[in-house]
Amino acid sequence: MSVKTPSIALAMAPMASMLILLTVGFTFLGLSIEVLMLVAAAISAGIALYLGHSWQDIQDAIVDKLKTTLPALFILIIVGGLIGSWMAGGTIPMLVYYGLMMISPEYLLVTAFLVTCVVSVCTGTSWGSAGTVGVALMGVAVGMDANLAAVAGAVVSGAYFGDKISPLSDTTNFAPVVAGTDLYSHIQHLLWTTIPGFILSCVVFLFMGQSAVADGGVPEKITDILTNLNALYDFNVLLLLPPLLVLGGAIKKLPTIPLMLGACLIAVINAVLFQGFDLTTATSAFLNGFNVSMYADMGVQANAVIPDVAKLVNRGGLSSMMGVILLVFCAFSFAGAMSVTGGLTIVVQAMAKGIRSVTSLIGATLATTIIVVSTTCDGKLALLIPSELFRDLYRKLNLDPVNLSRSTEDAGTIIEPLVPWTSAGIFMASTLGVATLDYLPWAVQCYTGIVFAMIWAVTGKGIKYLNEDKKAATLTPEAAH
């Protein structure tokens, strides 16, 4: 059977069906994303079969998609073990303890943002930043009765600030390579959209901090939590070894998975040596998550742990990430089935036909990148595909490729955690304990990049040309192809 090329309408059908299903089913009807993604995958697979592709082609495409994301899935699972073991070992409770002592409630949001900014810039990893200091800051937020969605938004904003501009970040290195420029030119050009977003985020988090903290009873609540944590855990400087190992290893660009497993091992040892748990209980926290019921084996009465502390420490474990893995499998089933037909390329090429100016080119790049990251659930593809499609058009408009690499980062790298069904969105929601759509409005750093990118495109500010004496304003129809 011959394979047919899809029409523009048929090429758009899988993406349109997915958006409709998620908008209506998830947003308004409350249906599970997993089921909706599988329905969208079935529609996409049906279109592929209609066009003449075999089921084996579809299955191979899905498997290929999953293979590319396996390292990220391994990290996702290990983060669950990291949280559970760090709870048992006392690392996260100690960070929460001193965080509650040092951070004023009205400055919690801006503190959360700035701390994760520093960590993510130093390590180049948004996931590592959110999974370590981000979890601790969420614990502080619980203790202060703060708006958890706001704190999660601040953490995500800070985590992706560094993921976007750190020379240690994989996406920051990948974007200039596929766009045809160098790393430090790319980072320098990113500052045009990143620094205004950083300043705006600081202003928002500083002035909204007061309203994000509940009124009344906070000091007494914090005192109770501090007293309970101090009674339950033996805090000492050695409990900082796990995060120091992860952060130091990330700065030296050591392999992530062995680093995280090593940090888990140290935390398990801390749980046995300093917190009094036996080896079976400590390893159970790594596998199934920590729970205050584990104190019963040590002779501690259940009512000795106050509810707020229980809410803080009862989490983590490798098994806690299994539901997240299922969602990733469903999302990539859709992405794999859709990729078989080549429909995404057809849609993007159709969009490119109307590009005539710098403004429309940058706008099309941003829109395409968002479409790619939303439909493929793959942040790397969101950097690669627009770069491949638009690189020549940037050259024809006399635009330096740093404009292209910046645009893909503005709409790809830091938009990915705002899409609930991408691996980044799933990771942030599960790690921080706040739904993606709940923290989205507060993730100011993540979506302001697009706003400032379009402002500079319209005004001509922050646009770099290959030849500053020959700034192209428009493309003729002939030059565009």
VOPAGU-2260 file (C-alpha; in pm, 1 decimal, decimal comma):
REM VOPAGU-2260
SITE   aa  ch    i         X         Y         Z
SITE  MET   A    0       0,0       0,0       0,0
SITE  SER   A    1     142,5     338,4    -100,8
SITE  VAL   A    2     193,0     605,5     164,3
SITE  LYS   A    3       8,3     932,4     103,0
SITE  THR   A    4     119,9    1278,7     209,0
SITE  PRO   A    5    -138,1    1439,7     438,5
SITE  SER   A    6    -319,7    1755,4     339,1
SITE  ILE   A    7    -280,2    2059,5     561,8
SITE  ALA   A    8    -619,2    1985,6     722,2
SITE  LEU   A    9    -527,7    1621,9     789,1
SITE  ALA   A   10    -185,2    1723,4     915,1
SITE  MET   A   11    -346,4    1959,2    1168,0
SITE  ALA   A   12    -611,0    1710,0    1279,7
SITE  PRO   A   13    -402,9    1526,2    1547,3
SITE  MET   A   14    -288,8    1853,0    1708,7
SITE  ALA   A   15    -636,1    2003,3    1690,4
SITE  SER   A   16    -794,2    1691,9    1842,4
SITE  MET   A   17    -542,2    1686,9    2125,2
SITE  LEU   A   18    -595,3    2053,5    2208,0
SITE  ILE   A   19    -974,0    2015,2    2199,4
SITE  LEU   A   20    -965,3    1701,1    2412,8
SITE  LEU   A   21    -736,4    1857,5    2671,8
SITE  THR   A   22    -919,0    2190,7    2676,4
SITE  VAL   A   23   -1266,2    2042,1    2710,9
SITE  GLY   A   24   -1191,1    1711,7    2882,3
SITE  PHE   A   25    -922,4    1819,4    3128,1
SITE  THR   A   26   -1002,8    2185,2    3192,2
SITE  PHE   A   27   -1382,1    2170,7    3199,4
SITE  LEU   A   28   -1479,3    1806,1    3260,5
SITE  GLY   A   29   -1191,8    1707,1    3487,1
SITE  LEU   A   30   -1105,7    1392,1    3291,7
SITE  SER   A   31    -761,4    1241,2    3338,0
SITE  ILE   A   32    -485,4    1356,7    3106,4
SITE  GLU   A   33    -375,3     995,3    3054,1
SITE  VAL   A   34    -707,5     891,1    2902,9
SITE  LEU   A   35    -730,9    1204,3    2688,8
SITE  MET   A   36    -378,0    1158,9    2556,9
SITE  LEU   A   37    -451,0     797,9    2464,7
SITE  VAL   A   38    -764,5     905,7    2276,3
SITE  ALA   A   39    -558,7    1167,4    2091,6
SITE  ALA   A   40    -295,3     900,1    2017,9
SITE  ALA   A   41    -565,2     671,5    1878,3
SITE  ILE   A   42    -689,5     950,6    1649,1
SITE  SER   A   43    -335,1    1021,4    1532,6
SITE  ALA   A   44    -266,0     652,2    1473,9
SITE  GLY   A   45    -593,1     618,7    1279,9
SITE  ILE   A   46    -487,4     903,2    1049,7
SITE  ALA   A   47    -147,5     740,2     998,0
SITE  LEU   A   48    -312,9     408,6     907,1
SITE  TYR   A   49    -547,7     589,0     666,4
SITE  LEU   A   50    -246,5     746,6     493,2
SITE  GLY   A   51     -94,1     402,8     436,0
SITE  HIS   A   52     147,0     365,1     725,7
SITE  SER   A   53     161,2      25,5     896,0
SITE  TRP   A   54     100,6     -40,1    1263,3
SITE  GLN   A   55     466,8    -146,2    1288,0
SITE  ASP   A   56     569,5     201,4    1164,5
SITE  ILE   A   57     355,7     364,9    1430,7
SITE  GLN   A   58     483,6     134,0    1704,4
SITE  ASP   A   59     846,7     190,9    1603,8
SITE  ALA   A   60     794,6     568,3    1609,7
SITE  ILE   A   61     648,7     552,9    1961,3
SITE  VAL   A   62     937,9     335,4    2080,1
SITE  ASP   A   63    1190,1     575,7    1925,3
SITE  LYS   A   64    1029,1     867,6    2107,5
SITE  LEU   A   65    1041,8     682,5    2438,0
SITE  LYS   A   66    1405,1     582,3    2385,2
SITE  THR   A   67    1509,1     946,4    2356,2
SITE  THR   A   68    1343,1    1032,6    2686,3
SITE  LEU   A   69    1462,8     732,5    2891,3
SITE  PRO   A   70    1751,6     921,8    3058,7
SITE  ALA   A   71    1504,8    1189,7    3172,0
SITE  LEU   A   72    1267,5     920,3    3299,0
SITE  PHE   A   73    1547,1     758,4    3499,4
SITE  ILE   A   74    1625,0    1094,5    3658,6
SITE  LEU   A   75    1254,9    1147,2    3729,1
SITE  ILE   A   76    1230,0     814,9    3912,6
SITE  ILE   A   77    1550,7     871,5    4109,5
SITE  VAL   A   78    1429,1    1214,8    4222,4
SITE  GLY   A   79    1145,7    1030,8    4398,3
SITE  GLY   A   80    1402,1     815,8    4580,4
SITE  LEU   A   81    1610,8    1122,2    4654,5
SITE  ILE   A   82    1318,5    1300,6    4821,2
SITE  GLY   A   83    1224,4     993,8    5027,6
SITE  SER   A   84    1580,2     923,4    5144,0
SITE  TRP   A   85    1653,5    1289,8    5216,1
SITE  MET   A   86    1339,6    1302,4    5431,8
SITE  ALA   A   87    1449,0     999,5    5631,3
SITE  GLY   A   88    1808,2    1121,6    5655,4
SITE  GLY   A   89    1699,0    1464,7    5778,5
SITE  THR   A   90    1844,0    1673,8    5494,3
SITE  ILE   A   91    1518,9    1830,6    5372,5
SITE  PRO   A   92    1371,8    1870,9    5724,4
SITE  MET   A   93    1691,1    2054,1    5829,3
SITE  LEU   A   94    1672,5    2287,3    5528,4
SITE  VAL   A   95    1307,4    2353,1    5611,7
SITE  TYR   A   96    1391,2    2405,6    5979,5
SITE  TYR   A   97    1650,7    2674,1    5915,9
SITE  GLY   A   98    1448,2    2816,8    5630,7
SITE  LEU   A   99    1155,7    2872,7    5868,3
SITE  MET   A  100    1390,5    3038,9    6115,0
SITE  MET   A  101    1556,0    3269,7    5862,1
SITE  ILE   A  102    1295,9    3355,6    5595,8
SITE  SER   A  103    1031,6    3617,3    5670,4
SITE  PRO   A  104     686,6    3520,0    5537,8
SITE  GLU   A  105     649,8    3839,5    5334,4
SITE  TYR   A  106     980,0    3768,0    5154,9
SITE  LEU   A  107     920,3    3397,6    5094,5
SITE  LEU   A  108     828,3    3433,6    4726,6
SITE  VAL   A  109    1121,7    3650,8    4625,8
SITE  THR   A  110    1356,9    3438,6    4838,6
SITE  ALA   A  111    1234,7    3118,3    4672,6
SITE  PHE   A  112    1287,5    3276,0    4332,6
SITE  LEU   A  113    1636,9    3411,5    4400,9
SITE  VAL   A  114    1763,7    3097,5    4574,5
SITE  THR   A  115    1657,6    2869,9    4289,6
SITE  CYS   A  116    1801,9    3121,5    4041,1
SITE  VAL   A  117    2143,1    3093,5    4206,4
SITE  VAL   A  118    2132,2    2714,4    4231,0
SITE  SER   A  119    2013,7    2666,5    3873,0
SITE  VAL   A  120    2275,3    2904,9    3729,7
SITE  CYS   A  121    2550,5    2725,9    3923,5
SITE  THR   A  122    2433,9    2377,6    3822,4
SITE  GLY   A  123    2255,9    2432,3    3490,8
SITE  THR   A  124    1974,7    2198,2    3590,0
SITE  SER   A  125    1615,2    2304,6    3649,7
SITE  TRP   A  126    1510,3    1958,0    3763,9
SITE  GLY   A  127    1794,1    1931,0    4012,7
SITE  SER   A  128    1718,2    2277,5    4151,0
SITE  ALA   A  129    1346,8    2204,7    4193,9
SITE  GLY   A  130    1409,7    1856,5    4333,1
SITE  THR   A  131    1648,1    1980,0    4603,3
SITE  VAL   A  132    1612,5    2338,8    4725,4
SITE  GLY   A  133    1269,3    2361,6    4558,7
SITE  VAL   A  134    1130,9    2080,5    4772,1
SITE  ALA   A  135    1277,8    2240,9    5085,3
SITE  LEU   A  136    1124,2    2577,8    4996,9
SITE  MET   A  137     785,1    2412,9    4944,6
SITE  GLY   A  138     823,6    2268,7    5292,8
SITE  VAL   A  139     886,5    2618,1    5426,8
SITE  ALA   A  140     574,0    2733,4    5241,7
SITE  VAL   A  141     367,8    2461,9    5406,3
SITE  GLY   A  142     495,4    2571,7    5746,0
SITE  MET   A  143     402,1    2933,1    5678,1
SITE  ASP   A  144      58,0    2855,7    5535,5
SITE  ALA   A  145     173,3    3033,5    5220,7
SITE  ASN   A  146       7,4    3014,9    4881,6
SITE  LEU   A  147     167,3    2693,5    4755,2
SITE  ALA   A  148      90,2    2771,3    4391,1
SITE  ALA   A  149     269,3    3105,9    4422,3
SITE  VAL   A  150     576,5    2951,7    4585,6
SITE  ALA   A  151     584,4    2672,2    4326,1
SITE  GLY   A  152     566,0    2936,2    4051,1
SITE  ALA   A  153     858,5    3120,5    4207,1
SITE  VAL   A  154    1059,8    2798,5    4228,6
SITE  VAL   A  155     985,5    2706,0    3866,2
SITE  SER   A  156    1072,4    3058,8    3754,7
SITE  GLY   A  157    1406,3    3047,8    3933,3
SITE  ALA   A  158    1485,4    2694,4    3819,2
SITE  TYR   A  159    1432,3    2783,1    3452,7
SITE  PHE   A  160    1615,9    3113,8    3480,2
SITE  GLY   A  161    1935,4    2914,5    3520,7
SITE  ASP   A  162    1831,1    2640,7    3278,5
SITE  LYS   A  163    1798,5    2913,9    3016,5
SITE  ILE   A  164    2123,2    3109,4    3062,3
SITE  SER   A  165    2366,0    2885,3    3250,8
SITE  PRO   A  166    2660,9    2768,0    3036,3
SITE  LEU   A  167    2625,0    2434,9    3218,2
SITE  SER   A  168    2268,6    2379,9    3090,3
SITE  ASP   A  169    2220,6    2122,2    2815,1
SITE  THR   A  170    1951,3    2328,7    2639,3
SITE  THR   A  171    2164,6    2643,2    2655,5
SITE  ASN   A  172    2440,0    2450,4    2477,6
SITE  PHE   A  173    2206,4    2275,6    2232,7
SITE  ALA   A  174    2013,9    2580,2    2108,3
SITE  PRO   A  175    2311,4    2771,1    1961,4
SITE  VAL   A  176    2450,1    2455,3    1799,5
SITE  VAL   A  177    2132,8    2383,5    1599,7
SITE  ALA   A  178    2082,0    2753,1    1520,3
SITE  GLY   A  179    2436,5    2801,1    1395,5
SITE  THR   A  180    2593,2    3030,2    1655,2
SITE  ASP   A  181    2821,3    2997,3    1959,6
SITE  LEU   A  182    2736,9    2948,6    2326,0
SITE  TYR   A  183    2844,4    3280,7    2476,0
SITE  SER   A  184    2697,2    3492,1    2196,1
SITE  HIS   A  185    2373,5    3303,3    2255,1
SITE  ILE   A  186    2381,4    3365,4    2631,4
SITE  GLN   A  187    2461,9    3732,7    2583,4
SITE  HIS   A  188    2170,5    3776,2    2342,7
SITE  LEU   A  189    1936,4    3589,9    2579,5
SITE  LEU   A  190    1984,8    3865,1    2836,1
SITE  TRP   A  191    1758,0    4093,0    2629,2
SITE  THR   A  192    1455,2    3880,2    2715,6
SITE  THR   A  193    1576,8    3716,6    3037,7
SITE  ILE   A  194    1687,1    4015,1    3246,5
SITE  PRO   A  195    1361,1    4214,3    3200,6
SITE  GLY   A  196    1172,6    3898,7    3300,9
SITE  PHE   A  197    1400,2    3858,9    3602,8
SITE  ILE   A  198    1337,7    4217,0    3715,6
SITE  LEU   A  199     963,4    4184,0    3664,3
SITE  SER   A  200     962,9    3854,6    3856,1
SITE  CYS   A  201    1146,1    4014,7    4149,9
SITE  VAL   A  202     895,2    4300,4    4159,0
SITE  VAL   A  203     594,1    4067,3    4140,5
SITE  PHE   A  204     725,7    3825,4    4402,4
SITE  LEU   A  205     834,3    4105,8    4634,4
SITE  PHE   A  206     504,7    4293,9    4630,5
SITE  MET   A  207     279,5    3988,5    4611,4
SITE  GLY   A  208     463,9    3812,6    4891,6
SITE  GLN   A  209     246,1    3959,4    5163,3
SITE  SER   A  210     -79,1    3850,6    4999,9
SITE  ALA   A  211      57,9    3501,2    4935,2
SITE  VAL   A  212      89,1    3434,5    5310,1
SITE  ALA   A  213    -220,5    3353,1    5509,5
SITE  ASP   A  214    -318,7    3595,5    5782,4
SITE  GLY   A  215    -324,3    3497,6    6145,8
SITE  GLY   A  216    -161,6    3219,6    6343,7
SITE  VAL   A  217     157,5    3194,4    6141,1
SITE  PRO   A  218     408,0    3260,6    6423,0
SITE  GLU   A  219     251,4    2999,4    6653,0
SITE  LYS   A  220     226,6    2748,7    6367,6
SITE  ILE   A  221     592,4    2797,6    6277,6
SITE  THR   A  222     696,5    2758,6    6640,6
SITE  ASP   A  223     509,4    2427,3    6665,7
SITE  ILE   A  224     670,0    2295,3    6347,6
SITE  LEU   A  225    1018,5    2402,1    6456,7
SITE  THR   A  226     974,7    2237,6    6796,6
SITE  ASN   A  227     844,0    1914,5    6643,1
SITE  LEU   A  228    1115,6    1892,9    6376,9
SITE  ASN   A  229    1385,5    1956,7    6637,2
SITE  ALA   A  230    1245,6    1678,6    6854,5
SITE  LEU   A  231    1223,0    1427,4    6571,1
SITE  TYR   A  232    1554,1    1485,6    6391,7
SITE  ASP   A  233    1919,5    1514,3    6487,5
SITE  PHE   A  234    2038,5    1812,1    6282,4
SITE  ASN   A  235    2408,2    1841,6    6203,5
SITE  VAL   A  236    2630,2    1965,0    5922,1
SITE  LEU   A  237    2680,1    1615,6    5776,4
SITE  LEU   A  238    2317,8    1617,7    5662,7
SITE  LEU   A  239    2424,7    1870,5    5397,5
SITE  LEU   A  240    2651,4    1617,8    5226,3
SITE  PRO   A  241    2382,8    1485,1    4985,3
SITE  PRO   A  242    2291,3    1826,0    4834,4
SITE  LEU   A  243    2657,8    1931,3    4829,2
SITE  LEU   A  244    2740,5    1616,8    4633,0
SITE  VAL   A  245    2464,2    1684,4    4379,9
SITE  LEU   A  246    2544,2    2054,0    4339,8
SITE  GLY   A  247    2921,1    2008,1    4328,1
SITE  GLY   A  248    2896,3    1721,7    4082,3
SITE  ALA   A  249    2660,8    1919,7    3858,9
SITE  ILE   A  250    2901,3    2214,2    3851,1
SITE  LYS   A  251    3180,4    1975,9    3746,0
SITE  LYS   A  252    2942,0    1823,5    3486,9
SITE  LEU   A  253    2964,2    1473,4    3634,1
SITE  PRO   A  254    2699,2    1216,4    3528,0
SITE  THR   A  255    2365,7    1304,7    3687,3
SITE  ILE   A  256    2225,2     959,8    3765,7
SITE  PRO   A  257    2529,0     827,5    3957,6
SITE  LEU   A  258    2547,0    1156,7    4148,0
SITE  MET   A  259    2184,8    1135,3    4256,3
SITE  LEU   A  260    2214,0     769,9    4354,7
SITE  GLY   A  261    2526,1     854,2    4556,3
SITE  ALA   A  262    2335,3    1133,1    4732,4
SITE  CYS   A  263    2054,9     886,3    4810,2
SITE  LEU   A  264    2305,8     639,5    4955,9
SITE  ILE   A  265    2456,7     905,0    5183,6
SITE  ALA   A  266    2105,9    1005,3    5295,8
SITE  VAL   A  267    2021,6     642,5    5380,1
SITE  ILE   A  268    2342,2     620,5    5586,1
SITE  ASN   A  269    2248,3     947,4    5762,6
SITE  ALA   A  270    1905,3     802,7    5841,9
SITE  VAL   A  271    2068,8     504,6    6012,8
SITE  LEU   A  272    2355,4     685,7    6187,0
SITE  PHE   A  273    2188,1    1007,6    6298,3
SITE  GLN   A  274    1809,9     960,8    6288,6
SITE  GLY   A  275    1796,8     615,7    6448,0
SITE  PHE   A  276    1617,7     427,6    6173,1
SITE  ASP   A  277    1719,2      72,1    6091,3
SITE  LEU   A  278    1846,5     -10,4    5743,0
SITE  THR   A  279    1517,7    -168,0    5636,6
SITE  THR   A  280    1320,0     145,9    5722,2
SITE  ALA   A  281    1574,8     377,0    5559,6
SITE  THR   A  282    1577,0     182,5    5233,5
SITE  SER   A  283    1197,1     162,2    5242,7
SITE  ALA   A  284    1186,1     543,0    5250,6
SITE  PHE   A  285    1403,7     542,8    4937,6
SITE  LEU   A  286    1177,3     290,2    4762,1
SITE  ASN   A  287     825,9     373,5    4883,2
SITE  GLY   A  288     864,0     717,9    5037,1
SITE  PHE   A  289     896,9     844,5    5391,3
SITE  ASN   A  290     604,1     829,2    5631,6
SITE  VAL   A  291     575,2     932,8    5995,0
SITE  SER   A  292     439,5     584,3    6074,6
SITE  MET   A  293     803,4     473,6    6049,2
SITE  TYR   A  294     861,6     643,7    6384,1
SITE  ALA   A  295     644,5     378,2    6548,4
SITE  ASP   A  296     924,8     126,0    6500,5
SITE  MET   A  297    1145,7     355,1    6709,2
SITE  GLY   A  298     895,7     374,7    6993,0
SITE  VAL   A  299     774,6     723,3    6905,1
SITE  GLN   A  300     399,5     761,9    6953,2
SITE  ALA   A  301     198,9     854,8    6644,9
SITE  ASN   A  302      52,8    1165,0    6808,6
SITE  ALA   A  303     407,6    1293,7    6872,3
SITE  VAL   A  304     418,2    1407,0    6509,3
SITE  ILE   A  305     192,0    1706,5    6449,6
SITE  PRO   A  306     -21,0    1708,1    6131,0
SITE  ASP   A  307     172,0    1992,5    5968,1
SITE  VAL   A  308     501,5    1807,1    5999,7
SITE  ALA   A  309     340,3    1487,0    5873,8
SITE  LYS   A  310     213,2    1676,3    5569,6
SITE  LEU   A  311     565,0    1805,0    5511,3
SITE  VAL   A  312     764,3    1481,9    5541,0
SITE  ASN   A  313     520,2    1217,5    5410,5
SITE  ARG   A  314     640,8    1203,1    5053,2
SITE  GLY   A  315     895,4    1074,1    4803,5
SITE  GLY   A  316    1006,7     725,8    4704,4
SITE  LEU   A  317    1084,4     563,8    4370,0
SITE  SER   A  318     731,0     424,7    4351,8
SITE  SER   A  319     577,8     772,8    4386,3
SITE  MET   A  320     689,3     852,0    4031,4
SITE  MET   A  321     518,9     555,4    3863,4
SITE  GLY   A  322     201,4     751,2    3791,2
SITE  VAL   A  323     412,3    1022,4    3635,0
SITE  ILE   A  324     588,4     766,0    3414,8
SITE  LEU   A  325     249,0     640,1    3295,9
SITE  LEU   A  326     152,3     992,1    3190,1
SITE  VAL   A  327     480,7    1030,8    3001,2
SITE  PHE   A  328     416,1     703,7    2816,9
SITE  CYS   A  329      68,8     822,4    2716,2
SITE  ALA   A  330     200,3    1160,1    2598,7
SITE  PHE   A  331     475,4    1005,0    2390,6
SITE  SER   A  332     233,2     754,9    2240,6
SITE  PHE   A  333      56,2    1052,5    2087,3
SITE  ALA   A  334     379,9    1223,3    1984,1
SITE  GLY   A  335     513,3     905,7    1821,7
SITE  ALA   A  336     192,6     831,6    1632,4
SITE  MET   A  337     176,5    1189,2    1506,1
SITE  SER   A  338     539,4    1195,2    1390,9
SITE  VAL   A  339     485,4     907,8    1146,2
SITE  THR   A  340     282,0    1117,5     902,8
SITE  GLY   A  341     521,9    1415,1     898,6
SITE  GLY   A  342     220,8    1637,7     957,2
SITE  LEU   A  343     404,0    1874,3    1191,3
SITE  THR   A  344     654,9    1966,6     920,7
SITE  ILE   A  345     371,8    2035,5     675,2
SITE  VAL   A  346     195,3    2265,4     924,0
SITE  VAL   A  347     513,4    2459,0    1000,0
SITE  GLN   A  348     602,7    2495,8     632,4
SITE  ALA   A  349     257,1    2636,0     567,3
SITE  MET   A  350     310,8    2891,0     843,4
SITE  ALA   A  351     643,7    2995,8     690,4
SITE  LYS   A  352     480,1    3100,1     362,4
SITE  GLY   A  353     340,7    3419,0     514,8
SITE  ILE   A  354     668,1    3540,2     666,2
SITE  ARG   A  355     788,7    3870,3     520,4
SITE  SER   A  356     941,6    4072,5     804,9
SITE  VAL   A  357    1153,8    4044,4    1117,8
SITE  THR   A  358     844,0    4071,2    1334,5
SITE  SER   A  359     653,7    3797,9    1151,7
SITE  LEU   A  360     960,9    3571,3    1141,2
SITE  ILE   A  361    1027,9    3594,2    1514,6
SITE  GLY   A  362     655,0    3560,4    1584,2
SITE  ALA   A  363     637,6    3249,5    1364,1
SITE  THR   A  364     944,5    3104,4    1536,5
SITE  LEU   A  365     789,6    3155,1    1880,0
SITE  ALA   A  366     454,6    3009,7    1771,1
SITE  THR   A  367     617,3    2711,7    1600,6
SITE  THR   A  368     834,8    2635,7    1901,5
SITE  ILE   A  369     533,1    2639,8    2133,1
SITE  ILE   A  370     341,7    2411,1    1894,2
SITE  VAL   A  371     633,3    2168,2    1874,6
SITE  VAL   A  372     690,8    2150,3    2250,2
SITE  SER   A  373     315,0    2110,9    2313,5
SITE  THR   A  374     261,3    1837,4    2055,7
SITE  THR   A  375     586,7    1641,3    2074,7
SITE  CYS   A  376     637,7    1684,0    2452,9
SITE  ASP   A  377    1008,6    1709,9    2369,6
SITE  GLY   A  378    1205,7    2021,5    2462,2
SITE  LYS   A  379    1500,6    1927,9    2240,0
SITE  LEU   A  380    1277,3    1894,4    1932,6
SITE  ALA   A  381    1130,3    2234,9    2013,7
SITE  LEU   A  382    1480,0    2376,9    1970,7
SITE  LEU   A  383    1575,8    2164,4    1671,6
SITE  ILE   A  384    1272,9    2175,2    1438,4
SITE  PRO   A  385    1221,6    2556,2    1426,1
SITE  SER   A  386    1596,5    2603,0    1380,5
SITE  GLU   A  387    1598,2    2365,1    1084,6
SITE  LEU   A  388    1291,0    2524,6     927,3
SITE  PHE   A  389    1371,6    2894,5     973,7
SITE  ARG   A  390    1752,5    2914,4     965,2
SITE  ASP   A  391    1765,7    3017,5     597,4
SITE  LEU   A  392    1492,7    3277,7     642,1
SITE  TYR   A  393    1690,6    3443,6     920,6
SITE  ARG   A  394    1990,9    3459,0     690,1
SITE  LYS   A  395    1781,7    3604,8     405,8
SITE  LEU   A  396    1660,2    3877,7     641,0
SITE  ASN   A  397    2021,7    3953,0     737,6
SITE  LEU   A  398    1950,2    3834,7    1093,4
SITE  ASP   A  399    2225,3    3690,3    1307,8
SITE  PRO   A  400    2145,1    3329,7    1414,8
SITE  VAL   A  401    2152,0    3440,0    1780,8
SITE  ASN   A  402    1802,6    3579,7    1716,8
SITE  LEU   A  403    1688,0    3231,6    1618,9
SITE  SER   A  404    1853,9    3053,8    1910,8
SITE  ARG   A  405    1710,6    3311,5    2154,4
SITE  SER   A  406    1358,7    3274,2    2014,4
SITE  THR   A  407    1359,8    2895,3    2046,2
SITE  GLU   A  408    1480,5    2916,7    2406,7
SITE  ASP   A  409    1220,2    3183,4    2491,5
SITE  ALA   A  410     935,0    2966,9    2361,0
SITE  GLY   A  411    1076,3    2618,3    2415,8
SITE  THR   A  412    1303,9    2565,6    2713,9
SITE  ILE   A  413    1109,9    2774,6    2964,3
SITE  ILE   A  414     760,3    2717,4    2825,4
SITE  GLU   A  415     790,1    2338,9    2855,6
SITE  PRO   A  416     725,7    2331,5    3235,5
SITE  LEU   A  417     400,8    2525,4    3178,9
SITE  VAL   A  418     251,5    2250,5    2959,5
SITE  PRO   A  419      89,7    1988,4    3188,3
SITE  TRP   A  420     160,3    1684,5    2967,3
SITE  THR   A  421     529,8    1746,1    2892,1
SITE  SER   A  422     792,0    1565,0    3100,2
SITE  ALA   A  423     901,8    1900,0    3249,6
SITE  GLY   A  424     546,2    1998,5    3342,2
SITE  ILE   A  425     481,9    1656,2    3491,5
SITE  PHE   A  426     809,0    1661,7    3683,7
SITE  MET   A  427     754,6    2004,7    3835,1
SITE  ALA   A  428     395,0    1930,1    3934,6
SITE  SER   A  429     480,2    1596,3    4096,4
SITE  THR   A  430     798,3    1717,6    4267,8
SITE  LEU   A  431     654,6    2040,9    4407,9
SITE  GLY   A  432     309,7    1898,2    4478,6
SITE  VAL   A  433     123,2    2170,9    4285,7
SITE  ALA   A  434     -67,0    2120,8    3959,1
SITE  THR   A  435      93,4    2275,8    3651,2
SITE  LEU   A  436    -203,3    2498,8    3570,6
SITE  ASP   A  437    -211,1    2619,7    3932,3
SITE  TYR   A  438     148,8    2745,0    3938,5
SITE  LEU   A  439     143,5    2865,8    3575,6
SITE  PRO   A  440      20,4    3223,3    3647,3
SITE  TRP   A  441     297,5    3264,8    3905,1
SITE  ALA   A  442     579,9    3137,0    3680,8
SITE  VAL   A  443     647,2    3492,5    3564,0
SITE  GLN   A  444    1000,8    3429,2    3440,0
SITE  CYS   A  445     880,7    3150,3    3212,6
SITE  TYR   A  446     622,5    3330,8    3000,7
SITE  THR   A  447     758,5    3686,4    2999,5
SITE  GLY   A  448    1037,4    3578,3    2764,4
SITE  ILE   A  449     783,2    3552,5    2483,3
SITE  VAL   A  450     637,2    3892,7    2568,1
SITE  PHE   A  451     973,3    4068,9    2560,2
SITE  ALA   A  452    1081,0    3876,1    2250,0
SITE  MET   A  453     783,7    4020,4    2060,7
SITE  ILE   A  454     839,8    4369,8    2206,2
SITE  TRP   A  455    1198,5    4370,5    2075,1
SITE  ALA   A  456    1084,5    4226,9    1741,1
SITE  VAL   A  457     827,0    4503,6    1693,4
SITE  THR   A  458    1049,9    4788,5    1813,5
SITE  GLY   A  459    1369,9    4661,5    1655,2
SITE  LYS   A  460    1554,4    4680,2    1986,1
SITE  GLY   A  461    1770,8    4386,4    2087,2
SITE  ILE   A  462    1781,6    4250,4    1729,9
SITE  LYS   A  463    2125,9    4160,9    1598,0
SITE  TYR   A  464    2201,5    4172,3    1224,5
SITE  LEU   A  465    2475,0    4000,4    1028,1
SITE  ASN   A  466    2548,3    4331,0     859,7
SITE  GLU   A  467    2433,2    4630,4    1062,4
SITE  ASP   A  468    2454,8    4855,0     752,9
SITE  LYS   A  469    2203,1    4640,2     563,5
SITE  LYS   A  470    1910,1    4582,8     795,7
SITE  ALA   A  471    1641,4    4399,7     599,8
SITE  ALA   A  472    1285,7    4511,7     668,5
SITE  THR   A  473    1089,9    4271,9     450,0
SITE  LEU   A  474    1126,1    3966,5     232,7
SITE  THR   A  475     987,4    3947,4    -119,1
SITE  PRO   A  476     773,7    3639,0    -189,5
SITE  GLU   A  477    1048,9    3509,7    -415,3
SITE  ALA   A  478    1321,2    3549,4    -150,1
SITE  ALA   A  479    1113,5    3372,8     111,6
SITE  HIS   A  480    1133,3    3039,0     -71,4
